[in-house]
Amino acid sequence: MTAPKNARVEDILDRIGKRAADEKRISVGDIVSELGQRSQGPFLLVPALIGLTPIGAIPFAPTFLAAIIAVFSLQIIIGRTELWLPDVLADREIEGDKVCSGVKRIGGVAEWMDRWFGGRFESLISGVAVRIAAGMCLVLSLGMPMFELVPFAAFAPMTAIAAFGLAILVSDGLLMVAALAITIATFIFFIEVIPAI
């Protein structure tokens, strides 16, 4: 299953922001329900984007978000068409105002993404390519606790995961290649820096 050609990151964030604005606390399950089942892309993109906001600087938050990404990645790899989240993750809540703040902070980035990405080299967004991308996201997610040992290092794998999710969402094969390059750079960083700690 590939992303709709008219999928927009701004639309997804707007839905999440409106839901969060209506509630003092919003659960991860609520956010997932706002994503719907339109494509796998948002399920990788949104948690990674949240990880790139100040929320990602909170200790253990990147690892928690990575656990969500890992669950979704594994389901994409095995070919599930309807993605599911365990209750232990779905029931976790975040303050609505923090979610709204995070959405606002990345609103400009989302607008930029919608303007510049989509529809290039769509042959690279095949079903197999999507599963390979999910496999890369799974590996990056499993390594997240190690990245948290270095301040702000978790931003590297989160950036790669966000790129994969966006590539799938907007059917952009060139962005898929870029996401792979970011992943390779992240692995090199992991190999070079983490053992030195």
C-alpha positions in Angstrom: 0.0 0.0 0.0 1.5 3.4 -1.1 0.5 6.8 0.0 -2.2 8.8 -1.7 -0.7 11.3 -4.2 -2.5 14.2 -2.5 -1.4 13.3 1.1 -0.3 16.4 2.9 1.8 16.6 6.1 0.1 19.8 7.2 -3.4 18.1 7.0 -2.2 15.4 9.3 -0.7 17.8 11.8 -3.8 20.0 11.7 -6.0 17.0 12.7 -3.7 16.1 15.6 -3.5 19.7 16.7 -7.2 20.2 16.7 -7.7 17.0 18.7 -5.1 18.0 21.2 -6.6 21.5 21.6 -10.0 20.0 22.5 -8.5 17.8 25.4 -6.3 18.5 28.4 -4.5 15.2 27.8 -4.3 13.2 24.6 -3.3 9.5 24.4 -1.0 8.0 21.8 -4.0 5.9 20.7 -6.0 9.1 20.0 -3.2 10.4 17.8 -3.1 7.1 16.0 -6.9 7.2 15.4 -6.4 10.7 13.8 -3.9 9.2 11.4 -6.4 6.7 10.2 -5.4 3.9 7.8 -4.7 5.9 4.7 -1.0 4.8 4.4 1.9 3.6 6.4 3.8 6.8 6.0 2.2 8.9 8.8 2.8 6.1 11.3 6.5 6.5 10.8 6.6 10.2 10.1 4.5 11.6 13.0 6.3 9.9 15.9 9.6 10.9 14.4 8.5 14.5 13.9 7.4 14.6 17.5 10.9 13.3 18.4 12.4 16.3 16.6 10.5 18.8 18.7 11.5 19.8 22.3 9.5 16.7 23.4 12.4 14.7 22.0 14.8 16.4 24.5 12.9 14.9 27.4 14.9 11.9 28.9 13.5 8.6 27.6 11.0 10.3 25.3 13.0 9.3 22.1 13.1 5.7 23.3 9.3 5.7 24.0 8.7 7.2 20.5 11.1 4.6 19.0 9.1 1.8 20.6 6.0 3.1 18.8 7.9 3.3 15.5 9.3 -0.2 16.0 5.8 -1.6 16.5 4.5 0.1 13.4 7.7 -0.8 11.4 7.3 -4.5 12.2 3.7 -4.6 11.1 4.6 -2.9 7.8 7.4 -5.4 7.2 5.0 -8.4 7.7 2.4 -6.7 5.4 -0.4 -5.8 7.8 -2.8 -3.4 6.1 -4.3 -2.1 9.4 -1.7 -1.0 11.9 -2.3 -1.8 15.6 -0.7 -0.4 18.7 -0.5 -2.3 22.1 -2.6 -0.9 24.9 0.5 -0.3 27.0 1.6 2.2 24.4 -1.8 3.4 23.2 -2.9 4.4 26.7 0.1 6.6 27.4 -1.0 10.2 27.6 0.7 13.5 26.7 -0.5 17.0 27.8 -2.7 18.5 25.1 -0.9 21.9 25.2 2.5 20.2 24.7 1.2 18.4 21.7 -0.3 21.7 20.3 3.0 23.4 21.0 5.0 20.7 19.2 2.6 20.8 16.2 3.0 24.6 15.9 6.8 24.4 16.1 6.9 22.0 13.1 4.1 23.6 11.2 6.6 25.6 9.0 8.6 22.4 8.4 5.4 20.6 7.3 4.5 23.4 4.9 8.0 23.2 3.4 7.8 19.4 3.1 4.5 19.7 1.3 5.9 22.3 -1.1 9.1 20.5 -2.1 8.5 16.8 -1.9 6.3 14.3 -3.7 5.9 12.4 -7.0 9.6 11.9 -7.9 10.9 8.5 -9.0 7.7 6.8 -7.8 9.1 3.5 -9.0 11.3 3.5 -5.9 8.2 3.5 -3.7 7.1 0.0 -4.4 5.7 -2.4 -1.9 9.2 -4.0 -1.4 10.8 -0.6 -1.0 8.3 0.3 1.7 9.1 -2.9 3.6 12.9 -2.2 3.3 12.3 1.3 4.6 10.3 -0.1 7.5 13.2 -2.5 8.2 15.6 0.4 8.3 13.2 2.3 10.7 13.0 -0.8 12.9 16.8 -1.0 13.2 17.1 2.7 13.9 14.4 2.4 16.6 16.1 -0.5 18.3 19.3 1.5 18.6 17.5 4.6 20.0 18.4 3.9 23.7 22.1 3.9 22.8 21.7 7.2 20.9 20.2 8.8 24.0 23.6 8.3 25.8 24.8 11.3 23.7 22.9 14.6 24.1 20.7 15.3 21.1 22.1 12.3 19.2 18.6 10.8 18.9 17.8 13.6 16.4 19.9 11.7 13.8 17.9 8.5 13.6 14.6 10.5 14.1 15.5 12.5 11.0 16.1 9.4 9.0 12.9 7.8 10.1 10.9 11.0 9.4 12.5 11.1 5.9 11.4 7.5 5.3 7.9 8.2 6.5 7.6 11.3 4.4 8.9 9.5 1.3 6.2 6.8 1.7 3.5 9.4 2.4 4.1 11.6 -0.6 5.5 8.9 -2.9 8.9 10.5 -3.4 11.5 8.0 -4.5 14.3 10.6 -4.4 13.5 11.3 -0.8 13.6 7.6 -0.1 17.2 7.5 -1.5 18.0 10.6 0.7 16.6 8.8 3.8 18.8 5.8 3.0 21.8 8.1 2.9 20.9 9.7 6.2 20.5 6.2 7.7 24.0 5.2 6.5 25.4 8.4 8.0 23.6 7.7 11.2 25.0 4.1 11.4 28.5 5.5 10.8 28.0 8.0 13.6 26.7 5.2 15.8 29.8 3.0 15.1 32.3 5.9 15.6 30.8 7.7 18.6 28.9 5.4 20.8 31.8 3.0 21.6 33.8 6.0 22.7 31.4 6.8 25.5 
